Amino acid sequence: MTSTQQQAYGNNMKLVGAKWTFYSGDVNRDGIIDGNDMSSIDNDASQF
């Protein structure tokens, strides 16, 4: 699924380099999706 964005359900992919990738919940990019990621999202949402 790296040739076009339309190959994903709901067109929910992002182009990184030359490949289409899925969004993940790893906001701080430390390799783990955990409470720290949720805190970052929650803080940003409340500040918005």
PDB file of N, H, CA, C and O in Angstrom:
ATOM      1  N   MET A   1       0.818  -1.192   0.000  1.00  0.00           N
ATOM      2  CA  MET A   1       0.000   0.000   0.000  1.00  0.00           C
ATOM      3  C   MET A   1       0.862   1.256   0.000  1.00  0.00           C
ATOM      4  O   MET A   1       0.582   2.196   0.743  1.00  0.00           O
ATOM      5  N   THR A   2       1.867   1.283  -0.792  1.00  0.00           N
ATOM      6  H   THR A   2       2.094   0.519  -1.396  1.00  0.00           H
ATOM      7  CA  THR A   2       2.734   2.463  -0.796  1.00  0.00           C
ATOM      8  C   THR A   2       2.661   3.265  -2.084  1.00  0.00           C
ATOM      9  O   THR A   2       3.377   4.258  -2.217  1.00  0.00           O
ATOM     10  N   SER A   3       1.828   2.875  -3.030  1.00  0.00           N
ATOM     11  H   SER A   3       1.247   2.069  -2.922  1.00  0.00           H
ATOM     12  CA  SER A   3       1.830   3.592  -4.295  1.00  0.00           C
ATOM     13  C   SER A   3       0.889   4.802  -4.310  1.00  0.00           C
ATOM     14  O   SER A   3       1.247   5.839  -4.869  1.00  0.00           O
ATOM     15  N   THR A   4      -0.294   4.697  -3.715  1.00  0.00           N
ATOM     16  H   THR A   4      -0.584   3.854  -3.261  1.00  0.00           H
ATOM     17  CA  THR A   4      -1.217   5.839  -3.686  1.00  0.00           C
ATOM     18  C   THR A   4      -1.967   5.902  -2.367  1.00  0.00           C
ATOM     19  O   THR A   4      -2.154   4.888  -1.694  1.00  0.00           O
ATOM     20  N   GLN A   5      -2.392   7.098  -2.009  1.00  0.00           N
ATOM     21  H   GLN A   5      -2.240   7.922  -2.556  1.00  0.00           H
ATOM     22  CA  GLN A   5      -3.142   7.301  -0.772  1.00  0.00           C
ATOM     23  C   GLN A   5      -4.508   6.630  -0.854  1.00  0.00           C
ATOM     24  O   GLN A   5      -5.030   6.190   0.170  1.00  0.00           O
ATOM     25  N   GLN A   6      -5.091   6.542  -2.019  1.00  0.00           N
ATOM     26  H   GLN A   6      -4.667   6.899  -2.851  1.00  0.00           H
ATOM     27  CA  GLN A   6      -6.428   5.995  -2.176  1.00  0.00           C
ATOM     28  C   GLN A   6      -6.514   4.504  -1.861  1.00  0.00           C
ATOM     29  O   GLN A   6      -7.618   3.964  -1.783  1.00  0.00           O
ATOM     30  N   GLN A   7      -5.388   3.828  -1.678  1.00  0.00           N
ATOM     31  H   GLN A   7      -4.491   4.267  -1.741  1.00  0.00           H
ATOM     32  CA  GLN A   7      -5.415   2.408  -1.365  1.00  0.00           C
ATOM     33  C   GLN A   7      -5.736   2.152   0.110  1.00  0.00           C
ATOM     34  O   GLN A   7      -5.881   0.995   0.507  1.00  0.00           O
ATOM     35  N   ALA A   8      -5.849   3.181   0.916  1.00  0.00           N
ATOM     36  H   ALA A   8      -5.731   4.120   0.594  1.00  0.00           H
ATOM     37  CA  ALA A   8      -6.160   3.019   2.328  1.00  0.00           C
ATOM     38  C   ALA A   8      -7.629   3.321   2.567  1.00  0.00           C
ATOM     39  O   ALA A   8      -8.269   4.026   1.786  1.00  0.00           O
ATOM     40  N   TYR A   9      -8.152   2.779   3.656  1.00  0.00           N
ATOM     41  H   TYR A   9      -7.632   2.206   4.290  1.00  0.00           H
ATOM     42  CA  TYR A   9      -9.532   3.055   4.025  1.00  0.00           C
ATOM     43  C   TYR A   9      -9.670   4.509   4.436  1.00  0.00           C
ATOM     44  O   TYR A   9      -8.967   4.965   5.337  1.00  0.00           O
ATOM     45  N   GLY A  10     -10.547   5.231   3.802  1.00  0.00           N
ATOM     46  H   GLY A  10     -11.118   4.860   3.070  1.00  0.00           H
ATOM     47  CA  GLY A  10     -10.836   6.602   4.172  1.00  0.00           C
ATOM     48  C   GLY A  10      -9.732   7.599   3.866  1.00  0.00           C
ATOM     49  O   GLY A  10      -9.746   8.713   4.391  1.00  0.00           O
ATOM     50  N   ASN A  11      -8.790   7.227   3.038  1.00  0.00           N
ATOM     51  H   ASN A  11      -8.779   6.322   2.611  1.00  0.00           H
ATOM     52  CA  ASN A  11      -7.687   8.134   2.684  1.00  0.00           C
ATOM     53  C   ASN A  11      -7.006   8.705   3.924  1.00  0.00           C
ATOM     54  O   ASN A  11      -6.793   9.914   4.013  1.00  0.00           O
ATOM     55  N   ASN A  12      -6.667   7.847   4.876  1.00  0.00           N
ATOM     56  H   ASN A  12      -6.840   6.865   4.803  1.00  0.00           H
ATOM     57  CA  ASN A  12      -6.102   8.298   6.155  1.00  0.00           C
ATOM     58  C   ASN A  12      -4.602   8.049   6.257  1.00  0.00           C
ATOM     59  O   ASN A  12      -4.111   7.575   7.282  1.00  0.00           O
ATOM     60  N   MET A  13      -3.886   8.367   5.199  1.00  0.00           N
ATOM     61  H   MET A  13      -4.284   8.752   4.367  1.00  0.00           H
ATOM     62  CA  MET A  13      -2.448   8.147   5.207  1.00  0.00           C
ATOM     63  C   MET A  13      -1.697   9.454   4.982  1.00  0.00           C
ATOM     64  O   MET A  13      -2.268  10.447   4.531  1.00  0.00           O
ATOM     65  N   LYS A  14      -0.412   9.432   5.303  1.00  0.00           N
ATOM     66  H   LYS A  14       0.052   8.625   5.669  1.00  0.00           H
ATOM     67  CA  LYS A  14       0.451  10.607   5.152  1.00  0.00           C
ATOM     68  C   LYS A  14       1.663  10.198   4.326  1.00  0.00           C
ATOM     69  O   LYS A  14       2.203   9.109   4.516  1.00  0.00           O
ATOM     70  N   LEU A  15       2.089  11.054   3.421  1.00  0.00           N
ATOM     71  H   LEU A  15       1.649  11.939   3.266  1.00  0.00           H
ATOM     72  CA  LEU A  15       3.258  10.777   2.591  1.00  0.00           C
ATOM     73  C   LEU A  15       4.519  11.132   3.370  1.00  0.00           C
ATOM     74  O   LEU A  15       4.718  12.282   3.762  1.00  0.00           O
ATOM     75  N   VAL A  16       5.368  10.130   3.589  1.00  0.00           N
ATOM     76  H   VAL A  16       5.206   9.196   3.271  1.00  0.00           H
ATOM     77  CA  VAL A  16       6.654  10.329   4.259  1.00  0.00           C
ATOM     78  C   VAL A  16       7.722   9.854   3.289  1.00  0.00           C
ATOM     79  O   VAL A  16       7.828   8.661   3.006  1.00  0.00           O
ATOM     80  N   GLY A  17       8.510  10.789   2.780  1.00  0.00           N
ATOM     81  H   GLY A  17       8.424  11.758   3.009  1.00  0.00           H
ATOM     82  CA  GLY A  17       9.482  10.429   1.750  1.00  0.00           C
ATOM     83  C   GLY A  17       8.745  10.013   0.493  1.00  0.00           C
ATOM     84  O   GLY A  17       7.996  10.806  -0.079  1.00  0.00           O
ATOM     85  N   ALA A  18       8.947   8.786   0.057  1.00  0.00           N
ATOM     86  H   ALA A  18       9.556   8.143   0.521  1.00  0.00           H
ATOM     87  CA  ALA A  18       8.280   8.282  -1.138  1.00  0.00           C
ATOM     88  C   ALA A  18       7.224   7.240  -0.807  1.00  0.00           C
ATOM     89  O   ALA A  18       6.678   6.615  -1.716  1.00  0.00           O
ATOM     90  N   LYS A  19       6.918   7.035   0.483  1.00  0.00           N
ATOM     91  H   LYS A  19       7.362   7.543   1.221  1.00  0.00           H
ATOM     92  CA  LYS A  19       5.966   5.999   0.889  1.00  0.00           C
ATOM     93  C   LYS A  19       4.789   6.604   1.638  1.00  0.00           C
ATOM     94  O   LYS A  19       4.933   7.567   2.391  1.00  0.00           O
ATOM     95  N   TRP A  20       3.615   6.010   1.411  1.00  0.00           N
ATOM     96  H   TRP A  20       3.498   5.227   0.800  1.00  0.00           H
ATOM     97  CA  TRP A  20       2.419   6.406   2.151  1.00  0.00           C
ATOM     98  C   TRP A  20       2.389   5.614   3.444  1.00  0.00           C
ATOM     99  O   TRP A  20       2.518   4.389   3.428  1.00  0.00           O
ATOM    100  N   THR A  21       2.220   6.299   4.557  1.00  0.00           N
ATOM    101  H   THR A  21       2.116   7.293   4.569  1.00  0.00           H
ATOM    102  CA  THR A  21       2.242   5.650   5.869  1.00  0.00           C
ATOM    103  C   THR A  21       0.972   5.992   6.641  1.00  0.00           C
ATOM    104  O   THR A  21       0.298   6.977   6.343  1.00  0.00           O
ATOM    105  N   PHE A  22       0.653   5.160   7.644  1.00  0.00           N
ATOM    106  H   PHE A  22       1.200   4.360   7.886  1.00  0.00           H
ATOM    107  CA  PHE A  22      -0.508   5.406   8.495  1.00  0.00           C
ATOM    108  C   PHE A  22      -0.134   6.310   9.656  1.00  0.00           C
ATOM    109  O   PHE A  22       0.995   6.280  10.147  1.00  0.00           O
ATOM    110  N   TYR A  23      -1.088   7.107  10.084  1.00  0.00           N
ATOM    111  H   TYR A  23      -2.005   7.131   9.685  1.00  0.00           H
ATOM    112  CA  TYR A  23      -0.905   7.874  11.309  1.00  0.00           C
ATOM    113  C   TYR A  23      -0.875   6.902  12.476  1.00  0.00           C
ATOM    114  O   TYR A  23      -1.556   5.877  12.445  1.00  0.00           O
ATOM    115  N   SER A  24      -0.106   7.206  13.489  1.00  0.00           N
ATOM    116  H   SER A  24       0.447   8.039  13.515  1.00  0.00           H
ATOM    117  CA  SER A  24      -0.127   6.392  14.698  1.00  0.00           C
ATOM    118  C   SER A  24      -0.340   7.309  15.892  1.00  0.00           C
ATOM    119  O   SER A  24      -0.420   8.527  15.733  1.00  0.00           O
ATOM    120  N   GLY A  25      -0.431   6.742  17.072  1.00  0.00           N
ATOM    121  H   GLY A  25      -0.366   5.753  17.202  1.00  0.00           H
ATOM    122  CA  GLY A  25      -0.625   7.534  18.278  1.00  0.00           C
ATOM    123  C   GLY A  25       0.672   7.892  18.958  1.00  0.00           C
ATOM    124  O   GLY A  25       0.658   8.427  20.066  1.00  0.00           O
ATOM    125  N   ASP A  26       1.796   7.611  18.323  1.00  0.00           N
ATOM    126  H   ASP A  26       1.807   7.176  17.422  1.00  0.00           H
ATOM    127  CA  ASP A  26       3.095   7.881  18.943  1.00  0.00           C
ATOM    128  C   ASP A  26       3.477   9.338  18.698  1.00  0.00           C
ATOM    129  O   ASP A  26       4.291   9.642  17.826  1.00  0.00           O
ATOM    130  N   VAL A  27       2.877  10.230  19.478  1.00  0.00           N
ATOM    131  H   VAL A  27       2.216   9.983  20.186  1.00  0.00           H
ATOM    132  CA  VAL A  27       3.018  11.666  19.272  1.00  0.00           C
ATOM    133  C   VAL A  27       4.447  12.144  19.498  1.00  0.00           C
ATOM    134  O   VAL A  27       4.959  12.953  18.724  1.00  0.00           O
ATOM    135  N   ASN A  28       5.094  11.652  20.549  1.00  0.00           N
ATOM    136  H   ASN A  28       4.678  10.995  21.178  1.00  0.00           H
ATOM    137  CA  ASN A  28       6.452  12.126  20.859  1.00  0.00           C
ATOM    138  C   ASN A  28       7.540  11.293  20.180  1.00  0.00           C
ATOM    139  O   ASN A  28       8.728  11.523  20.407  1.00  0.00           O
ATOM    140  N   ARG A  29       7.144  10.337  19.357  1.00  0.00           N
ATOM    141  H   ARG A  29       6.179  10.150  19.173  1.00  0.00           H
ATOM    142  CA  ARG A  29       8.041   9.520  18.525  1.00  0.00           C
ATOM    143  C   ARG A  29       9.147   8.821  19.318  1.00  0.00           C
ATOM    144  O   ARG A  29      10.312   8.816  18.919  1.00  0.00           O
ATOM    145  N   ASP A  30       8.749   8.226  20.466  1.00  0.00           N
ATOM    146  H   ASP A  30       7.803   8.230  20.790  1.00  0.00           H
ATOM    147  CA  ASP A  30       9.727   7.484  21.255  1.00  0.00           C
ATOM    148  C   ASP A  30       9.633   5.975  21.032  1.00  0.00           C
ATOM    149  O   ASP A  30      10.327   5.204  21.696  1.00  0.00           O
ATOM    150  N   GLY A  31       8.777   5.552  20.102  1.00  0.00           N
ATOM    151  H   GLY A  31       8.213   6.178  19.563  1.00  0.00           H
ATOM    152  CA  GLY A  31       8.657   4.138  19.782  1.00  0.00           C
ATOM    153  C   GLY A  31       7.583   3.409  20.566  1.00  0.00           C
ATOM    154  O   GLY A  31       7.355   2.222  20.333  1.00  0.00           O
ATOM    155  N   ILE A  32       6.914   4.093  21.497  1.00  0.00           N
ATOM    156  H   ILE A  32       7.100   5.057  21.686  1.00  0.00           H
ATOM    157  CA  ILE A  32       5.863   3.457  22.299  1.00  0.00           C
ATOM    158  C   ILE A  32       4.644   4.385  22.334  1.00  0.00           C
ATOM    159  O   ILE A  32       4.784   5.604  22.439  1.00  0.00           O
ATOM    160  N   ILE A  33       3.464   3.800  22.245  1.00  0.00           N
ATOM    161  H   ILE A  33       3.350   2.810  22.160  1.00  0.00           H
ATOM    162  CA  ILE A  33       2.236   4.571  22.413  1.00  0.00           C
ATOM    163  C   ILE A  33       1.781   4.343  23.846  1.00  0.00           C
ATOM    164  O   ILE A  33       1.401   3.231  24.215  1.00  0.00           O
ATOM    165  N   ASP A  34       1.821   5.411  24.662  1.00  0.00           N
ATOM    166  H   ASP A  34       2.130   6.314  24.362  1.00  0.00           H
ATOM    167  CA  ASP A  34       1.492   5.284  26.081  1.00  0.00           C
ATOM    168  C   ASP A  34       0.811   6.545  26.600  1.00  0.00           C
ATOM    169  O   ASP A  34       0.385   7.394  25.817  1.00  0.00           O
ATOM    170  N   GLY A  35       0.711   6.664  27.916  1.00  0.00           N
ATOM    171  H   GLY A  35       1.058   5.975  28.552  1.00  0.00           H
ATOM    172  CA  GLY A  35       0.047   7.798  28.540  1.00  0.00           C
ATOM    173  C   GLY A  35       0.698   9.126  28.241  1.00  0.00           C
ATOM    174  O   GLY A  35       0.019  10.152  28.196  1.00  0.00           O
ATOM    175  N   ASN A  36       2.003   9.128  28.035  1.00  0.00           N
ATOM    176  H   ASN A  36       2.555   8.295  28.071  1.00  0.00           H
ATOM    177  CA  ASN A  36       2.687  10.384  27.696  1.00  0.00           C
ATOM    178  C   ASN A  36       2.180  10.959  26.379  1.00  0.00           C
ATOM    179  O   ASN A  36       2.055  12.174  26.227  1.00  0.00           O
ATOM    180  N   ASP A  37       1.893  10.077  25.433  1.00  0.00           N
ATOM    181  H   ASP A  37       1.995   9.090  25.556  1.00  0.00           H
ATOM    182  CA  ASP A  37       1.348  10.531  24.153  1.00  0.00           C
ATOM    183  C   ASP A  37      -0.044  11.119  24.357  1.00  0.00           C
ATOM    184  O   ASP A  37      -0.371  12.160  23.788  1.00  0.00           O
ATOM    185  N   MET A  38      -0.860  10.454  25.165  1.00  0.00           N
ATOM    186  H   MET A  38      -0.595   9.608  25.627  1.00  0.00           H
ATOM    187  CA  MET A  38      -2.216  10.942  25.426  1.00  0.00           C
ATOM    188  C   MET A  38      -2.179  12.274  26.152  1.00  0.00           C
ATOM    189  O   MET A  38      -2.992  13.154  25.867  1.00  0.00           O
ATOM    190  N   SER A  39      -1.253  12.437  27.082  1.00  0.00           N
ATOM    191  H   SER A  39      -0.593  11.722  27.313  1.00  0.00           H
ATOM    192  CA  SER A  39      -1.120  13.710  27.798  1.00  0.00           C
ATOM    193  C   SER A  39      -0.809  14.849  26.832  1.00  0.00           C
ATOM    194  O   SER A  39      -1.383  15.933  26.928  1.00  0.00           O
ATOM    195  N   SER A  40       0.094  14.595  25.915  1.00  0.00           N
ATOM    196  H   SER A  40       0.561  13.714  25.837  1.00  0.00           H
ATOM    197  CA  SER A  40       0.449  15.626  24.931  1.00  0.00           C
ATOM    198  C   SER A  40      -0.756  16.040  24.100  1.00  0.00           C
ATOM    199  O   SER A  40      -0.975  17.227  23.857  1.00  0.00           O
ATOM    200  N   ILE A  41      -1.534  15.060  23.666  1.00  0.00           N
ATOM    201  H   ILE A  41      -1.357  14.096  23.863  1.00  0.00           H
ATOM    202  CA  ILE A  41      -2.722  15.345  22.861  1.00  0.00           C
ATOM    203  C   ILE A  41      -3.746  16.112  23.686  1.00  0.00           C
ATOM    204  O   ILE A  41      -4.326  17.091  23.217  1.00  0.00           O
ATOM    205  N   ASP A  42      -3.966  15.659  24.922  1.00  0.00           N
ATOM    206  H   ASP A  42      -3.495  14.863  25.303  1.00  0.00           H
ATOM    207  CA  ASP A  42      -4.948  16.303  25.799  1.00  0.00           C
ATOM    208  C   ASP A  42      -4.539  17.741  26.111  1.00  0.00           C
ATOM    209  O   ASP A  42      -5.378  18.642  26.092  1.00  0.00           O
ATOM    210  N   ASN A  43      -3.263  17.960  26.397  1.00  0.00           N
ATOM    211  H   ASN A  43      -2.582  17.228  26.413  1.00  0.00           H
ATOM    212  CA  ASN A  43      -2.788  19.314  26.680  1.00  0.00           C
ATOM    213  C   ASN A  43      -2.946  20.233  25.469  1.00  0.00           C
ATOM    214  O   ASN A  43      -3.371  21.380  25.608  1.00  0.00           O
ATOM    215  N   ASP A  44      -2.610  19.738  24.303  1.00  0.00           N
ATOM    216  H   ASP A  44      -2.265  18.806  24.190  1.00  0.00           H
ATOM    217  CA  ASP A  44      -2.749  20.549  23.093  1.00  0.00           C
ATOM    218  C   ASP A  44      -4.218  20.865  22.817  1.00  0.00           C
ATOM    219  O   ASP A  44      -4.549  21.978  22.409  1.00  0.00           O
ATOM    220  N   ALA A  45      -5.091  19.893  23.038  1.00  0.00           N
ATOM    221  H   ALA A  45      -4.821  18.989  23.369  1.00  0.00           H
ATOM    222  CA  ALA A  45      -6.521  20.110  22.796  1.00  0.00           C
ATOM    223  C   ALA A  45      -7.096  21.139  23.764  1.00  0.00           C
ATOM    224  O   ALA A  45      -7.912  21.973  23.373  1.00  0.00           O
ATOM    225  N   SER A  46      -6.672  21.084  25.024  1.00  0.00           N
ATOM    226  H   SER A  46      -6.009  20.406  25.342  1.00  0.00           H
ATOM    227  CA  SER A  46      -7.213  22.038  25.999  1.00  0.00           C
ATOM    228  C   SER A  46      -6.669  23.448  25.770  1.00  0.00           C
ATOM    229  O   SER A  46      -7.352  24.425  26.077  1.00  0.00           O
ATOM    230  N   GLN A  47      -5.459  23.568  25.240  1.00  0.00           N
ATOM    231  H   GLN A  47      -4.904  22.775  24.991  1.00  0.00           H
ATOM    232  CA  GLN A  47      -4.894  24.880  24.953  1.00  0.00           C
ATOM    233  C   GLN A  47      -5.502  25.501  23.692  1.00  0.00           C
ATOM    234  O   GLN A  47      -5.480  26.719  23.516  1.00  0.00           O
ATOM    235  N   PHE A  48      -6.038  24.655  22.829  1.00  0.00           N
ATOM    236  H   PHE A  48      -6.056  23.665  22.973  1.00  0.00           H
ATOM    237  CA  PHE A  48      -6.628  25.150  21.596  1.00  0.00           C
ATOM    238  C   PHE A  48      -7.896  25.914  21.914  1.00  0.00           C
ATOM    239  O   PHE A  48      -8.556  26.421  21.007  1.00  0.00           O
TER     240      PHE A  48
END
